[in-house]
Amino acid sequence: MKVLLLKDPKDKESGADPYIQELGLYRFEATLIPVLSFEFISLESLFEKLSHPECYGGLIFTSPRAVEAITICLKEKSKNEAWSKSLKQKWNTKPVYVVGKATASLVEEIGLTPQGEKSGNAEKLAEYICSREKPSSSALLFPCGALKREVLPTVLREKGIPLESLTVYQTTQHAHLQESLSSYFSQQGIPASIVFFSPSGVKFCLQHIRKLSGDFIDHIKFAAIGPTTAEAMEAAGIPVSCTAENPTPQDLATGIQKALQLHNC
């Protein structure tokens, strides 16, 4: 059975995408279609703030892209030297909160030690942070995207925990999205399941999928990588057949398997 994954391929060049690998173990034929493009902004401002760890109580990352913004900064020799010489060690004396395993992995690559990765979504991460931070603490630095949800900032604000947000990337539709979707449906047909990985993915893909699926859209079992994406799907009128218990390849594959068995696919 075919599964369409509306996400970018794995960031690292080596090896197959873990979602394709895991779904393959369940005998699903999975295909990736990149949905989003990212433009990084305010990188000089970001590194200026990173250069003063003494001003902050820690870091928060709720997406891999926010960590990638730092990785881009570190490609510059002088910034990399400053990071390696002292900044990395200073930040490692403070908590670095992350929302999931993918983000945690990138945080480790820049030499920091993540915590909270089992949270899985912004709501749970906010609870985790609130259980460890005090209202009197220094502000937490939060590099984020232009489309970030306000759940985490709102919860922290209500608890009196200071937060300093900085937008470091903007999200737009991938230039070849419509072409890629049309090509997939014409060559592969209607997939058994389609997986959304973000509310932005729902926004950019849904109209094309409805048009390409036609009357067969009711045969597709739609899956969400997490509750935030599931909410966006439901708001757009898509029936959510399964939501991954955690945003991992294993939990997604298990959820899709159960959903398809339940619907006798």
VOZA-198736 format. One record per residue (C-alpha): residue number from 1; residue in three letters; x, y, z. Coordinates in nm, 3 decimals, decimal comma. Each point is the difference from the previous one (the first is absolute). Example, Ala and Ser with C-alpha at 12.3 -4.5 7.8 and 13.67 -1.06 7.14 Angstrom:
2
{r 1 "ala" {1,230 -0,450 0,780}}
{r 2 "ser" {0,137 0,344 -0,066}}
# end
This chain:
265
{r 1 "met" {0,000 0,000 0,000}}
{r 2 "lys" {0,117 0,348 -0,082}}
{r 3 "val" {0,054 0,276 0,258}}
{r 4 "leu" {0,067 0,361 -0,096}}
{r 5 "leu" {0,211 0,196 0,248}}
{r 6 "leu" {-0,033 0,378 -0,033}}
{r 7 "lys" {0,341 0,092 0,137}}
{r 8 "asp" {0,356 0,079 -0,096}}
{r 9 "pro" {0,248 -0,289 -0,033}}
{r 10 "lys" {0,228 -0,068 0,296}}
{r 11 "asp" {0,235 0,294 0,051}}
{r 12 "lys" {0,315 -0,210 0,004}}
{r 13 "glu" {0,132 -0,125 -0,331}}
{r 14 "ser" {0,091 -0,347 0,122}}
{r 15 "gly" {-0,253 -0,282 0,006}}
{r 16 "ala" {-0,368 -0,027 -0,075}}
{r 17 "asp" {-0,264 0,212 0,166}}
{r 18 "pro" {-0,099 -0,168 0,330}}
{r 19 "tyr" {-0,373 0,034 -0,075}}
{r 20 "ile" {0,039 -0,183 -0,331}}
{r 21 "gln" {0,211 -0,267 0,170}}
{r 22 "glu" {-0,246 -0,057 0,283}}
{r 23 "leu" {-0,307 -0,008 -0,226}}
{r 24 "gly" {0,188 -0,246 -0,222}}
{r 25 "leu" {0,015 -0,242 0,293}}
{r 26 "tyr" {-0,381 -0,001 -0,010}}
{r 27 "arg" {0,011 -0,063 -0,376}}
{r 28 "phe" {-0,116 0,350 -0,082}}
{r 29 "glu" {0,138 0,166 -0,311}}
{r 30 "ala" {0,067 0,352 0,126}}
{r 31 "thr" {0,082 0,308 -0,207}}
{r 32 "leu" {0,117 0,342 0,121}}
{r 33 "ile" {-0,113 0,326 -0,156}}
{r 34 "pro" {0,163 0,318 0,137}}
{r 35 "val" {-0,268 0,252 0,096}}
{r 36 "leu" {0,184 0,293 0,154}}
{r 37 "ser" {0,285 0,234 -0,080}}
{r 38 "phe" {0,180 0,197 0,270}}
{r 39 "glu" {0,168 0,338 -0,012}}
{r 40 "phe" {0,234 0,074 0,289}}
{r 41 "ile" {0,000 0,354 0,136}}
{r 42 "ser" {0,148 0,209 0,285}}
{r 43 "leu" {0,305 -0,226 0,025}}
{r 44 "glu" {0,233 0,280 0,109}}
{r 45 "ser" {-0,241 0,092 0,276}}
{r 46 "leu" {-0,025 -0,367 0,098}}
{r 47 "phe" {0,374 -0,041 0,037}}
{r 48 "glu" {0,027 0,328 0,188}}
{r 49 "lys" {-0,239 -0,142 0,258}}
{r 50 "leu" {0,180 -0,335 0,005}}
{r 51 "ser" {0,320 0,194 0,072}}
{r 52 "his" {-0,142 0,108 0,337}}
{r 53 "pro" {-0,107 -0,317 0,182}}
{r 54 "glu" {0,033 0,186 0,328}}
{r 55 "cys" {-0,315 0,194 -0,092}}
{r 56 "tyr" {-0,220 -0,309 -0,029}}
{r 57 "gly" {-0,123 -0,287 0,211}}
{r 58 "gly" {0,005 -0,253 -0,284}}
{r 59 "leu" {-0,117 -0,080 -0,352}}
{r 60 "ile" {-0,324 -0,135 -0,149}}
{r 61 "phe" {-0,030 -0,170 -0,339}}
{r 62 "thr" {-0,338 -0,117 -0,130}}
{r 63 "ser" {0,113 -0,081 -0,355}}
{r 64 "pro" {0,308 -0,136 -0,178}}
{r 65 "arg" {0,009 0,316 -0,215}}
{r 66 "ala" {0,072 0,219 0,301}}
{r 67 "val" {0,309 -0,210 0,075}}
{r 68 "glu" {0,098 0,010 -0,368}}
{r 69 "ala" {0,009 0,379 0,027}}
{r 70 "ile" {0,282 -0,038 0,253}}
{r 71 "thr" {0,173 -0,258 -0,220}}
{r 72 "ile" {0,000 0,253 -0,285}}
{r 73 "cys" {0,154 0,262 0,231}}
{r 74 "leu" {0,274 -0,243 0,098}}
{r 75 "lys" {0,109 -0,047 -0,362}}
{r 76 "glu" {0,176 0,335 0,035}}
{r 77 "lys" {0,351 -0,066 0,131}}
{r 78 "ser" {0,014 0,276 0,262}}
{r 79 "lys" {-0,340 -0,096 0,143}}
{r 80 "asn" {0,092 -0,368 0,006}}
{r 81 "glu" {0,322 0,076 0,188}}
{r 82 "ala" {-0,183 0,212 0,257}}
{r 83 "trp" {-0,260 -0,274 0,043}}
{r 84 "ser" {0,256 -0,277 0,039}}
{r 85 "lys" {0,233 0,201 0,223}}
{r 86 "ser" {-0,245 0,112 0,267}}
{r 87 "leu" {-0,363 0,059 -0,097}}
{r 88 "lys" {-0,092 -0,367 -0,033}}
{r 89 "gln" {0,133 -0,081 0,346}}
{r 90 "lys" {-0,182 0,297 0,154}}
{r 91 "trp" {-0,332 -0,097 -0,158}}
{r 92 "asn" {0,050 -0,356 0,119}}
{r 93 "thr" {-0,020 0,123 0,359}}
{r 94 "lys" {-0,360 0,099 -0,076}}
{r 95 "pro" {-0,304 -0,208 -0,102}}
{r 96 "val" {-0,065 -0,048 -0,372}}
{r 97 "tyr" {-0,365 -0,097 -0,041}}
{r 98 "val" {-0,113 -0,181 -0,316}}
{r 99 "val" {-0,334 -0,130 -0,123}}
{r 100 "gly" {0,094 -0,330 -0,168}}
{r 101 "lys" {0,269 -0,244 -0,107}}
{r 102 "ala" {0,076 0,159 -0,337}}
{r 103 "thr" {0,065 0,336 0,164}}
{r 104 "ala" {0,196 -0,166 0,281}}
{r 105 "ser" {0,227 -0,170 -0,251}}
{r 106 "leu" {0,088 0,332 -0,168}}
{r 107 "val" {0,059 0,164 0,338}}
{r 108 "glu" {0,251 -0,275 0,083}}
{r 109 "glu" {0,175 0,061 -0,333}}
{r 110 "ile" {0,082 0,358 0,102}}
{r 111 "gly" {0,140 -0,130 0,328}}
{r 112 "leu" {-0,286 0,072 0,239}}
{r 113 "thr" {-0,187 -0,238 0,230}}
{r 114 "pro" {-0,376 -0,002 -0,060}}
{r 115 "gln" {-0,273 -0,079 0,250}}
{r 116 "gly" {-0,376 -0,040 -0,025}}
{r 117 "glu" {0,015 -0,180 -0,335}}
{r 118 "lys" {-0,268 -0,248 0,106}}
{r 119 "ser" {-0,252 0,284 0,030}}
{r 120 "gly" {-0,099 -0,038 -0,364}}
{r 121 "asn" {-0,197 0,326 -0,028}}
{r 122 "ala" {0,009 0,361 0,118}}
{r 123 "glu" {-0,265 -0,049 0,268}}
{r 124 "lys" {0,187 -0,279 0,175}}
{r 125 "leu" {0,334 0,174 -0,040}}
{r 126 "ala" {-0,146 0,313 0,161}}
{r 127 "glu" {-0,113 -0,211 0,297}}
{r 128 "tyr" {0,346 -0,157 0,022}}
{r 129 "ile" {0,168 0,342 -0,002}}
{r 130 "cys" {-0,237 0,139 0,261}}
{r 131 "ser" {0,082 -0,291 0,232}}
{r 132 "arg" {0,369 0,099 -0,012}}
{r 133 "glu" {0,012 0,377 -0,031}}
{r 134 "lys" {-0,079 0,271 0,254}}
{r 135 "pro" {-0,171 0,333 -0,073}}
{r 136 "ser" {0,307 0,184 0,128}}
{r 137 "ser" {0,235 -0,168 -0,246}}
{r 138 "ser" {0,170 0,166 -0,297}}
{r 139 "ala" {-0,186 -0,002 -0,331}}
{r 140 "leu" {0,009 -0,313 -0,216}}
{r 141 "leu" {0,116 0,067 -0,356}}
{r 142 "phe" {-0,249 -0,140 -0,253}}
{r 143 "pro" {0,114 0,001 -0,367}}
{r 144 "cys" {-0,313 -0,083 -0,199}}
{r 145 "gly" {-0,187 0,021 -0,330}}
{r 146 "ala" {-0,231 0,275 -0,117}}
{r 147 "leu" {-0,296 -0,241 0,018}}
{r 148 "lys" {0,064 -0,121 0,354}}
{r 149 "arg" {-0,305 -0,077 0,210}}
{r 150 "glu" {-0,053 0,207 0,315}}
{r 151 "val" {-0,062 -0,297 0,229}}
{r 152 "leu" {0,347 -0,016 0,155}}
{r 153 "pro" {0,051 0,378 0,040}}
{r 154 "thr" {-0,349 0,032 0,149}}
{r 155 "val" {0,051 -0,276 0,259}}
{r 156 "leu" {0,340 0,137 0,104}}
{r 157 "arg" {-0,137 0,354 0,024}}
{r 158 "glu" {-0,288 -0,117 0,219}}
{r 159 "lys" {0,251 -0,165 0,233}}
{r 160 "gly" {0,215 0,312 0,007}}
{r 161 "ile" {0,296 -0,167 -0,169}}
{r 162 "pro" {0,180 0,257 -0,218}}
{r 163 "leu" {0,045 -0,084 -0,368}}
{r 164 "glu" {0,180 0,183 -0,280}}
{r 165 "ser" {-0,116 -0,109 -0,346}}
{r 166 "leu" {0,196 0,064 -0,319}}
{r 167 "thr" {-0,136 -0,090 -0,344}}
{r 168 "val" {0,282 -0,169 -0,192}}
{r 169 "tyr" {-0,185 -0,157 -0,294}}
{r 170 "gln" {-0,305 0,048 -0,219}}
{r 171 "thr" {-0,206 -0,281 -0,153}}
{r 172 "thr" {-0,127 -0,001 -0,358}}
{r 173 "gln" {-0,142 -0,259 -0,239}}
{r 174 "his" {0,258 -0,215 -0,179}}
{r 175 "ala" {0,044 0,120 -0,358}}
{r 176 "his" {-0,070 -0,346 -0,152}}
{r 177 "leu" {-0,278 -0,114 0,235}}
{r 178 "gln" {-0,292 0,010 -0,245}}
{r 179 "glu" {0,207 -0,161 -0,275}}
{r 180 "ser" {0,122 -0,276 0,236}}
{r 181 "leu" {-0,351 -0,080 0,123}}
{r 182 "ser" {-0,140 -0,013 -0,354}}
{r 183 "ser" {0,283 -0,229 -0,110}}
{r 184 "tyr" {-0,051 -0,232 0,301}}
{r 185 "phe" {-0,375 -0,042 -0,052}}
{r 186 "ser" {0,034 -0,054 -0,376}}
{r 187 "gln" {0,276 -0,261 0,038}}
{r 188 "gln" {-0,081 -0,167 0,335}}
{r 189 "gly" {-0,376 0,046 0,019}}
{r 190 "ile" {-0,195 0,058 0,322}}
{r 191 "pro" {0,208 -0,088 0,312}}
{r 192 "ala" {-0,148 -0,202 0,285}}
{r 193 "ser" {0,114 0,266 0,244}}
{r 194 "ile" {0,126 0,358 -0,008}}
{r 195 "val" {0,199 0,140 0,293}}
{r 196 "phe" {0,016 0,367 0,091}}
{r 197 "phe" {0,298 0,121 0,204}}
{r 198 "ser" {-0,100 0,360 0,074}}
{r 199 "pro" {-0,292 0,242 -0,009}}
{r 200 "ser" {0,185 0,177 -0,284}}
{r 201 "gly" {-0,006 -0,326 -0,194}}
{r 202 "val" {-0,378 -0,012 0,037}}
{r 203 "lys" {-0,027 0,359 -0,116}}
{r 204 "phe" {0,217 -0,046 -0,310}}
{r 205 "cys" {-0,100 -0,353 -0,109}}
{r 206 "leu" {-0,367 -0,055 0,070}}
{r 207 "gln" {-0,155 0,178 -0,297}}
{r 208 "his" {0,230 -0,188 -0,240}}
{r 209 "ile" {-0,071 -0,337 0,164}}
{r 210 "arg" {-0,376 0,055 -0,015}}
{r 211 "lys" {0,023 0,085 -0,368}}
{r 212 "leu" {0,227 -0,294 -0,087}}
{r 213 "ser" {-0,194 -0,254 0,208}}
{r 214 "gly" {-0,347 0,096 -0,117}}
{r 215 "asp" {-0,267 -0,240 0,120}}
{r 216 "phe" {0,267 -0,239 0,129}}
{r 217 "ile" {0,104 0,232 0,283}}
{r 218 "asp" {-0,233 -0,189 0,238}}
{r 219 "his" {0,211 -0,312 -0,057}}
{r 220 "ile" {0,314 0,166 0,136}}
{r 221 "lys" {0,089 -0,038 0,368}}
{r 222 "phe" {0,155 0,327 0,115}}
{r 223 "ala" {0,260 -0,006 0,277}}
{r 224 "ala" {0,159 0,275 0,211}}
{r 225 "ile" {0,348 0,004 0,153}}
{r 226 "gly" {-0,137 0,164 0,315}}
{r 227 "pro" {-0,298 0,170 0,167}}
{r 228 "thr" {0,075 0,348 -0,136}}
{r 229 "thr" {-0,005 -0,126 -0,358}}
{r 230 "ala" {-0,310 -0,209 0,074}}
{r 231 "glu" {-0,180 0,313 0,123}}
{r 232 "ala" {0,088 0,182 -0,323}}
{r 233 "met" {-0,126 -0,296 -0,205}}
{r 234 "glu" {-0,331 -0,014 0,188}}
{r 235 "ala" {-0,043 0,376 -0,033}}
{r 236 "ala" {0,045 -0,042 -0,377}}
{r 237 "gly" {-0,263 -0,274 -0,010}}
{r 238 "ile" {0,232 -0,300 -0,036}}
{r 239 "pro" {-0,098 -0,313 0,197}}
{r 240 "val" {0,307 -0,104 0,202}}
{r 241 "ser" {0,032 -0,378 -0,001}}
{r 242 "cys" {0,302 -0,002 0,231}}
{r 243 "thr" {0,234 0,230 0,190}}
{r 244 "ala" {0,345 -0,129 0,089}}
{r 245 "glu" {0,029 -0,051 0,376}}
{r 246 "asn" {0,342 0,161 -0,020}}
{r 247 "pro" {0,160 0,175 -0,301}}
{r 248 "thr" {0,220 -0,297 -0,092}}
{r 249 "pro" {0,017 -0,232 -0,302}}
{r 250 "gln" {-0,087 -0,298 0,222}}
{r 251 "asp" {-0,313 0,156 0,151}}
{r 252 "leu" {-0,117 0,129 -0,338}}
{r 253 "ala" {0,044 -0,339 -0,169}}
{r 254 "thr" {-0,185 -0,175 0,283}}
{r 255 "gly" {-0,284 0,253 -0,017}}
{r 256 "ile" {-0,041 -0,032 -0,376}}
{r 257 "gln" {0,007 -0,380 0,021}}
{r 258 "lys" {-0,278 0,001 0,260}}
{r 259 "ala" {-0,207 0,257 -0,190}}
{r 260 "leu" {0,014 -0,196 -0,325}}
{r 261 "gln" {-0,083 -0,329 0,173}}
{r 262 "leu" {-0,287 0,165 0,184}}
{r 263 "his" {-0,145 0,128 -0,324}}
{r 264 "asn" {0,054 -0,334 -0,171}}
{r 265 "cys" {0,234 0,143 -0,259}}
# end
